[in-house]
């Protein structure tokens, strides 16, 4: 059966996309392009519908895969796709996906000694947060926990920065900072912060076996952690640098720590 092409900006799906861009949608997110849709399907994410740019092959195996798990396939006028997109040219697909949800406290409490979490504390740049998600997934973090006051990990630019890895690990957002600190203390999770004059990372990692789970807190680039969050961390760790370089990009610093903290 031939599917009717969406030709009106008042279509409910396009309205949902505009609502997402306006910050009115918290339960779903939009994935633009083939790669993100592939990763979402591979991770078992719940895809509700997929807009397909008019003229694209509706028999595409990726669309058939989405349809097989219950997604509605809806061809759409290319200009309307561009208007709904955050990209410079209309993507081939825009998928409407349910954000994974869960209990961050339950996941945190289940952490074992030696495991680590990446905690984004007020990271504002979506690209940086996406890169942090990629680091957390790549170096075996238990999960990514985002405190209130930062950008959402489901922001389209954060999703593109993560290159699909957001679906490969538990991700939690909007966590109250005070509640997080209290729960981490009750759960005997060791809080680490980065500091230029902190303990050398090589010395810390080369020491005794870690007896607690670790939460690595990273703040917004340049500004760093809020002072009260920094003060709450039990260890301040530094990375030795050369040629008078005094700091690293937040995602680069996270990658160095992630490589050191990864489970052997």
ChimeraX attribute file (.defattr): number of C-alpha atoms within 10 A of each C-alpha:
attribute: neighborCount
match mode: 1-to-1
recipient: residues
	/A:1	3
	/A:2	6
	/A:3	10
	/A:4	9
	/A:5	15
	/A:6	21
	/A:7	14
	/A:8	11
	/A:9	16
	/A:10	10
	/A:11	10
	/A:12	10
	/A:13	17
	/A:14	20
	/A:15	13
	/A:16	19
	/A:17	21
	/A:18	17
	/A:19	13
	/A:20	18
	/A:21	17
	/A:22	9
	/A:23	9
	/A:24	11
	/A:25	13
	/A:26	12
	/A:27	11
	/A:28	18
	/A:29	22
	/A:30	26
	/A:31	27
	/A:32	24
	/A:33	17
	/A:34	15
	/A:35	13
	/A:36	23
	/A:37	25
	/A:38	16
	/A:39	18
	/A:40	21
	/A:41	17
	/A:42	12
	/A:43	15
	/A:44	12
	/A:45	16
	/A:46	18
	/A:47	24
	/A:48	17
	/A:49	20
	/A:50	26
	/A:51	24
	/A:52	26
	/A:53	24
	/A:54	19
	/A:55	12
	/A:56	12
	/A:57	12
	/A:58	17
	/A:59	8
	/A:60	9
	/A:61	10
	/A:62	14
	/A:63	22
	/A:64	14
	/A:65	14
	/A:66	22
	/A:67	16
	/A:68	10
	/A:69	14
	/A:70	13
	/A:71	19
	/A:72	16
	/A:73	19
	/A:74	20
	/A:75	23
	/A:76	25
	/A:77	18
	/A:78	19
	/A:79	15
	/A:80	16
	/A:81	25
	/A:82	16
	/A:83	16
	/A:84	20
	/A:85	22
	/A:86	14
	/A:87	14
	/A:88	8
	/A:89	12
	/A:90	21
	/A:91	20
	/A:92	21
	/A:93	27
	/A:94	25
	/A:95	26
	/A:96	23
	/A:97	21
	/A:98	15
	/A:99	17
	/A:100	16
	/A:101	11
	/A:102	11
	/A:103	9
	/A:104	18
	/A:105	15
	/A:106	9
	/A:107	13
	/A:108	21
	/A:109	15
	/A:110	12
	/A:111	19
	/A:112	14
	/A:113	15
	/A:114	15
	/A:115	20
	/A:116	28
	/A:117	23
	/A:118	26
	/A:119	26
	/A:120	27
	/A:121	24
	/A:122	23
	/A:123	27
	/A:124	16
	/A:125	16
	/A:126	22
	/A:127	21
	/A:128	24
	/A:129	30
	/A:130	28
	/A:131	24
	/A:132	31
	/A:133	34
	/A:134	24
	/A:135	25
	/A:136	31
	/A:137	22
	/A:138	16
	/A:139	19
	/A:140	17
	/A:141	23
	/A:142	23
	/A:143	25
	/A:144	28
	/A:145	24
	/A:146	26
	/A:147	24
	/A:148	16
	/A:149	16
	/A:150	19
	/A:151	23
	/A:152	23
	/A:153	27
	/A:154	22
	/A:155	21
	/A:156	22
	/A:157	20
	/A:158	24
	/A:159	27
	/A:160	21
	/A:161	21
	/A:162	26
	/A:163	17
	/A:164	21
	/A:165	23
	/A:166	29
	/A:167	22
	/A:168	18
	/A:169	18
	/A:170	20
	/A:171	22
	/A:172	21
	/A:173	20
	/A:174	13
	/A:175	16
	/A:176	12
	/A:177	16
	/A:178	11
	/A:179	12
	/A:180	17
	/A:181	16
	/A:182	10
	/A:183	15
	/A:184	19
	/A:185	13
	/A:186	10
	/A:187	16
	/A:188	15
	/A:189	24
	/A:190	19
	/A:191	24
	/A:192	20
	/A:193	23
	/A:194	26
	/A:195	17
	/A:196	14
	/A:197	12
	/A:198	14
	/A:199	16
	/A:200	15
	/A:201	19
	/A:202	14
	/A:203	11
	/A:204	15
	/A:205	13
	/A:206	9
	/A:207	9
	/A:208	8
	/A:209	10
	/A:210	14
	/A:211	13
	/A:212	17
	/A:213	22
	/A:214	24
	/A:215	24
	/A:216	25
	/A:217	24
	/A:218	26
	/A:219	22
	/A:220	19
	/A:221	16
	/A:222	10
	/A:223	9
	/A:224	18
	/A:225	21
	/A:226	13
	/A:227	8
	/A:228	8
	/A:229	17
	/A:230	20
	/A:231	12
	/A:232	13
	/A:233	17
	/A:234	12
	/A:235	18
	/A:236	19
	/A:237	21
	/A:238	21
	/A:239	20
	/A:240	15
	/A:241	11
	/A:242	7
	/A:243	5
	/A:244	6
	/A:245	8
	/A:246	11
	/A:247	16
	/A:248	14
	/A:249	12
	/A:250	20
	/A:251	21
	/A:252	15
	/A:253	17
	/A:254	23
	/A:255	19
	/A:256	15
	/A:257	22
	/A:258	23
	/A:259	14
	/A:260	16
	/A:261	21
	/A:262	15
	/A:263	12
	/A:264	5
